[in-house]
């Protein structure tokens, strides 16, 4: 947990309920650490099944139960959120804030940027 907290502080997350936007290169480093954030892929189930980040959970932003499913998660766990290009995941941030999530990291550029940065993909 100390390594994650050091990373979180180094990328600028200093206060609770704040979203930090990071690029794919920083995320590649972050998810290779032992105490990494939980990864939430907000793409469709089809997109997820075609390839996703290792260890990612899928909660489709476009489903009617998106907010209900998010509400079941621990609000104090750090989460890395992404979609295909960053658009849906940016829209999802309002729901994370509304529900009181304390530590959200947004992958700017989404899955496309992750692939371009050489991140591992589970197919």
Secondary structure, DSSP 8 states (H G I E B T S, - for coil): -HHHHHHHHHTT--STTEEEEE-HHHHHHHHTSTT--EEEE-S-HHHHHT-B-TT-EE--TTSTTHHHHHHTS-TTS-EEEE-SSSHHHHHHHHHHHHTT-SEEEEETTHHHHHHHTT---B-
